[in-house]
Amino acid sequence: FFFKEKKNKFGINIFNLKNLYYLNLILDINIIGYDFHIGSQITKISPLKKLLKLINILYKNKKYSYLDIGGGIGVDYYFNKKIINFSKYYNEIKKLIKKYSIKSKIIIELGRYMFCNCCVIISKINYIKYNEKNFFCILNLGMNDILRPSLYNSFHKIESYNKGKNTSFFFGPICESSDKFLSKKIKVKNNFLVIFYSTG
């Protein structure tokens, strides 16, 4: 993996490439390919263009067997947003590979993009708590089951039977304040089932 941010713990920092080049000359390592990760929830083609431009520089006068450009295509968690069109994404890769005469085997990692919206998690409402201002919905599903909301404050669409009390406050059973889920207001009752979308 190559990363540009100096504070990122992952992979190889792009600022170390020159040193790695000379180290490779000394050690005579047989590099058979490159593996990149440029981020997650990518909703534009422009980062991909920048990546392939960089790859073109790395590939000059060299032939590598493999090129893994990663994944990271954005997922529509709201079911109403325009995300990268896969055909457009594929055609852009094809065009840039031809432009830069890259002959390597291309690997693309699209697992989350392909399966995220294929899966749901069904949870049960353990009880509803009221504090004279808000209704708090306590679920039997927690941050140990869906980690993204507590890590990134991310959104998952939540639905129920649309009966009962109006609330947008959903919490898991774990004794941790970050064990919560963002939601638009929906109606709920005790012991109702709740569906969490985009959990693949």
Sequence and secondary structure as in RCSB ss.txt:
>XXXX:A:sequence
FFFKEKKNKFGINIFNLKNLYYLNLILDINIIGYDFHIGSQITKISPLKKLLKLINILYKNKKYSYLDIGGGIGV
DYYFNKKIINFSKYYNEIKKLIKKYSIKSKIIIELGRYMFCNCCVIISKINYIKYNEKNFFCILNLGMNDILRPS
LYNSFHKIESYNKGKNTSFFFGPICESSDKFLSKKIKVKNNFLVIFYSTG
>XXXX:A:secstr
 EE  TT  SSEEGGGHHHHHHHHHHHT    EEE    SSB  SHHHHHHHHHHHHHHTT   SEEE    B  
 SSSSS    HHHHHHHHHHHHHHTT  SEEE   HHHHHGGG EEEEEEEEEEE SS EEEEES  TTT  HHH
HH  B  EE  S SEEE EEE SSS TT EEB   EEE TT EEEEE   
